[in-house]
Amino acid sequence: MNQNKMNTQPIADIMGNAINRLNKVYFNTTSQRGTVLDEHKLKAKSQTKQVLEIFREMNIPMAPHQVWQQMPYNYLIPVTSVRRSMTCLTPVYLTKLDDMVPGQYGRPVHLWNLNTNK
């Protein structure tokens, strides 16, 4: 196989494989069922993929609101979904740091960083 062809796997596919290795990215706290539940799971998986991709692209420590600011169409995504994604990605892909920055509402919030081995 051509060496160039092997390196052309889209980053989204790589991220999808990474997310598939996580145990859980959606928590059904509202007891949804059927296609509604499937849609919610798919959306949570997509958001988690986006969060991991942002950490890999930026390669700097970030707080949830900083990650949210980097997301396209972030006005459609609650920052709480970003927090959920970051929690799901910890400790496999992200590490929660002791360092803090002022959050959206002035309270200190923790920074997370991409694990160097992932």
SVG drawing of the C-alpha trace seen along z (x, -y; Angstrom):
<svg xmlns="http://www.w3.org/2000/svg" viewBox="-38 -38 43 40">
<polyline fill="none" stroke="black" stroke-width="0.4" points="0.0,0.0 1.2,-3.5 2.7,-5.1 0.8,-8.4 -2.5,-6.6 -1.9,-5.1 -1.5,-8.7 -4.7,-10.1 -7.2,-8.8 -9.4,-11.8 -8.8,-13.2 -12.5,-12.7 -12.1,-8.9 -9.2,-8.8 -11.2,-10.8 -14.2,-8.5 -12.0,-5.5 -10.7,-7.2 -14.2,-8.1 -15.4,-4.5 -12.8,-3.3 -14.5,-5.3 -17.0,-3.5 -19.6,-6.1 -20.2,-9.6 -23.9,-10.0 -25.8,-9.7 -29.5,-9.1 -30.7,-11.1 -34.0,-11.8 -34.9,-8.2 -35.1,-8.7 -35.8,-5.7 -35.7,-4.6 -34.7,-7.0 -34.6,-10.0 -32.1,-8.2 -30.1,-7.2 -30.0,-10.9 -28.9,-12.1 -26.1,-9.5 -24.9,-10.4 -24.9,-14.2 -22.9,-13.5 -20.4,-11.4 -20.0,-14.1 -19.5,-16.8 -16.9,-14.6 -15.1,-14.1 -15.1,-17.9 -13.7,-18.5 -10.8,-16.0 -10.1,-17.5 -9.9,-21.0 -7.4,-19.8 -5.3,-18.1 -5.3,-21.1 -4.7,-23.8 -2.3,-21.7 -2.5,-24.0 -4.3,-23.7 -7.9,-24.9 -10.9,-25.4 -14.3,-24.2 -15.5,-27.6 -12.3,-28.1 -12.9,-24.9 -16.6,-25.9 -15.4,-29.2 -13.4,-27.3 -16.3,-25.1 -18.1,-26.0 -21.7,-26.9 -21.1,-27.0 -24.3,-28.9 -26.1,-25.6 -24.0,-23.7 -24.4,-24.3 -21.1,-24.7 -22.3,-21.9 -22.0,-19.5 -18.4,-20.5 -17.8,-19.8 -19.5,-16.4 -17.3,-15.6 -14.1,-16.7 -15.1,-14.6 -15.6,-11.5 -12.2,-12.1 -10.5,-12.2 -8.2,-10.4 -7.8,-8.4 -7.2,-11.4 -7.2,-14.5 -5.7,-15.4 -7.4,-17.8 -4.8,-20.2 -4.5,-22.0 -4.0,-25.3 -7.1,-27.5 -8.3,-30.5 -11.3,-32.9 -14.4,-31.2 -17.3,-32.8 -18.8,-34.1 -15.6,-35.1 -15.2,-32.0 -12.0,-30.0 -12.2,-26.9 -9.7,-24.1 -7.7,-23.7 -7.4,-20.4 -4.6,-19.3 -4.2,-16.6 -2.3,-13.6 1.1,-13.5 0.9,-9.8 -2.4,-10.1"/>
</svg>
